[in-house]
Amino acid sequence: MGKERLMAFTDAVLAIIMTILVLELEKPEAATLESVLSMWITTAV
C-alpha cells in the first residue's frame, strides 16, 4: 500500500471508532452544565 492509502485507511478506522464511541453516550437528563458534568464524572471513573 502507498503512504496515502495507508493514511486514508487509518483515518477511516479512527472515524468509525469515534462514531461508535459517540453513539454510546447517554443523553443528559437536563440541558444544564451541572448534569453534563455529573455524567462526565461518572463516565470518566
C-alpha positions in Angstrom: 0.0 0.0 0.0 1.1 3.5 -0.7 1.6 6.1 2.0 -1.6 8.0 1.0 -3.7 4.8 1.0 -2.4 3.8 4.5 -3.2 7.3 5.8 -6.7 7.2 4.3 -7.3 3.7 5.8 -6.2 4.9 9.2 -8.4 7.9 9.0 -11.4 5.7 8.1 -10.7 3.4 11.1 -10.4 6.3 13.5 -13.7 7.8 12.2 -15.5 4.5 12.7 -14.2 4.1 16.2 -15.1 7.7 17.1 -18.6 7.3 15.7 -19.1 4.2 17.8 -17.9 6.0 20.9 -20.2 8.9 20.3 -23.2 6.7 19.7 -22.7 5.0 23.1 -23.0 8.4 25.0 -26.1 8.8 27.2 -28.3 11.8 26.9 -28.2 14.1 30.0 -31.4 14.5 31.9 -31.5 18.2 31.6 -29.6 20.6 29.3 -27.6 22.2 32.1 -23.9 22.3 32.7 -24.3 20.5 36.1 -26.0 17.5 34.5 -23.4 17.2 31.8 -20.5 17.5 34.3 -22.1 14.8 36.5 -22.4 12.5 33.5 -18.8 13.2 32.5 -17.5 12.5 36.0 -19.3 9.1 36.3 -18.2 8.1 32.8 -14.5 9.1 33.5 -14.3 7.0 36.6 
